[in-house]
Every structure is written in C-alpha cells, then in structure tokens.
Amino acid sequence: MTAMGKKARKAARALALAGPEVRTRAIAGMASALRKQADQVLAANTADLEAAATKGMATAMMDRLALDAARLDGVIGALESIAAIPDPVGVETARWTPANGLDIARVRTPIGVLAIIYESRPNVTADAAALAVRAGNAVILRGGSECLRSNLAIHAALVEGLEAAGLSADTVQIVTTRDRAAVGHILTGLDGSIDLLIPRGGRSLVERVKADARVSVLGHLEGVNHVYVHQSADPATARAIAVNAKMRRVSVCGAAETLLIDRAVADSLLPLIAADLTAAGCEIRGDETTCALVPNAIAATEADWSTEFLAAVIAVRVVDDIDAALDHVARYGSGHTESIIATDDRAIERFLAEADAGIILANASTQFADGGEFGFGGEIGISTDRLHARGPVGAEQLTSFKYVIRGKGQTRP
C-alpha cells in the first residue's frame, strides 16, 4: 500500500498544476463514463445487495448500500454539478498591504493527498473522487467490504474519465481488498504520503481512526439531531417539518433522532405530530409526559436520548422552555445538525446563536444537512469537528491556503 501513497503523491502534484479547465473536463468525463457504464454498476450493486441480505445486514445499512436507476442518476447529476461549480484552487480570499508596504494575498491551495474510509455508501466513491479532483487533491478510497463490487465498478468509470482528460489513473485510487488490515496501513499515513484522513461511518469507525491515525483527521461523527418545537411554532409547519426531518429518509445522517417540544403547546400539538409520525410508520419513544399524551408511545430509556437510530424510531421529550431545550441539545447532541421551529424571532436567534452544531436551521427540516442542498454539488460528509472545516465538506473545504507576498526590495529593520 505504500506504493499507492507514492503514486498518489505524484498524481497530486500533477493535478494541482493541471489547471481548472482540465479538472472540470475530468469530472465531466467521470459523469459521462458513469452514465455509459450504468448497467455494470447496477449489476455489481445487485450482487452486493444479495450478499448483504444473505449475511443479515440491517435494513438501514441495506438502504445506504442500495443503488437503483434513479439513485445512480442522482450520483451522476452530483458529478455534473461538481464539474460546474467554481474551481477553488488559486482563488484569492484576501489581500492587503500593511505598514511595511508588502503586498500580501491569501490564496487557496490543494491539501495534497486525501484518504477516505467509509461504509456502505457507494455514492461516496463518486462524490469523494469528484470533490477531491475539483479541489486539486489526489485521493485514496477505502470503502466498506459490503459494497466492494459497487465501488470497483464506479471506480472503473471514474478512471476512464480521468484518463480521457489526460490525468493519471493514480489521481483516484481505490483499495481493492476486503482485508481489514488495509485500514491499519492507511492510518499510518503510508510513509507520509497522506495529508488528511477522512472517516465517514459509524461511531466505532470514527473513534478508531481518531485514536490510531498518525495523520490529521477530519471527523464525521453520527447525527444525533434534534427538532425543537418552540411554543410559538406554527402548528402546520411543525407537523410537516417533524415528519419530513424524521421520515424522508431514516438512514441518512441528517435524519432527526429526537423531537423536543415546549410544555406550553405539548397538550395540543404533540398528539397531532405523534399521529403524523405514527401514520408514516414511526415508533415513538417518549418521556413520561409524552407517554401520557401519546397512547402508542413507549417509555424512552436514557440511552435513547443519545442514539442515532437510523431507523423509523424517534425519541420525544417535553421540555419546559428554550433553556431546557438548549440544555438537552448540549448534553446529548453530536454537533451535527439542530433545528428550531418557531415564529418568535428572539427565540430563533437565540437558538441559532447558542445551539452548538455544524448546521443550525430555523423552520426547516434537518434533512437539508447535505452538501448538494448547500450548492456544493456534493459532499464528502458532514464534519462535526471544530477545526479546519465544519458542516458539509465540499470542494472549498478540501483546500488549505498559502500566503503569497510581493515586495519591492523591502528588508526588515
């Protein structure tokens, strides 16, 4: 695997110097090749799904693994969107002249070589490759063993697009073995070749990477996301958002896992929201007050408040006020996505200011926690870190910067 790192380092240098037009052509070529090879990709995915079903894979994980014609068309569309967004490399983000007369500019630069470890999401193979290329980075991909056939089929198309644009196939490499030892090799940094490691998966994966990695890590933790219904919320808005945030797709990291509702409106509004959720097929696990108001609710355990269910299950708690809601979010949230439903501007602004997460929404579903919805074309994931990048990680977030200084013969006294 050390050889992969060396090849990636060489490819990264060439890619950074290739220019935005070449990178655009490569990403567009990836999309075109993926569309041309759609049948092969879907056949590979069918084989992965059959093997996963035989092994008894959980329903939520099966949903993440599954591709059909519509989903694959969405993956291709994401690549086309990434090809169309402005190239971030070389963009000047600030320029000034201090008292010493130097002309100082801050300019975006590629990070270098990325390594991305992920689980059960073949779409990440395409998204990660395209975003890495858009930002001028080479990338080494290590997907979950359960989707290896799908990932290899997608990767074959990506390589075709790269080579058609005159770029090396080593720009986007994929680990072809299911051997778990490959992850350990990547965590060492492959002899200094890897500049940034990005894990995208469950808590156990992210925690292992953060504990064992010998290179910088950009974390993507689970989405223990809350929808908070303030006493000023419009009832129809609250009902629509609560159901969408939980049930649009329960297996995505932007799905709501806990509903908080002010006691002042719980008697009138919570039974309606609960009925909507139940009709959509959602199980409700509630605190004592919730169970008294919602006959079909079952008692929540302490563990439920910090669980990413990734299933048609939601934890519900009645809170006294916004103070209690913010306290709950601070204690149990994972720093991913939080939403308030309210018409009181002061409550909204307070929640936006005080809730601590990469994405904070007002009067909108948590399912908008997606780089594509932000106009990024796609995303590597949602960073729950505080340094370098937070929230959706798109092409811009996969760059660093350097200072370019132009002088006129100045020497420092």
Protein Blocks (a to p, Z undefined) as FASTA:
>chain_A
ZZmmmmmmmmmmmmmmnojklmmmmmmmmmmmmmmmmmmmmmmmmmmmmmmmmnopafkl
mmmmpccfklmmmmmmmmmmmmmpccfehpafbdcddfkopacddddddfbiacdddehi
lklmmmmmmmmmmnopacdddddfklmmmmmmmmmmmmmmmmmnopafklpccdfbfbfk
lmmmmmnonnolambdcddddfklmmmmmmmpcbdcdddddddddddddfkbcfklmmmm
mmmmmmmpmmbmkbcfbdcddfklmmmmmmmmmmmmmmnopacdddfklmmmmmkbccdd
fklmmccfkpacddddddfblmlmmmmmmmmmgolaccdddfblklmmmmmmmpgcfbdc
ehiafklgcfklnonopafbdcfbfghiacjddfklmcccddddddehiacZZ
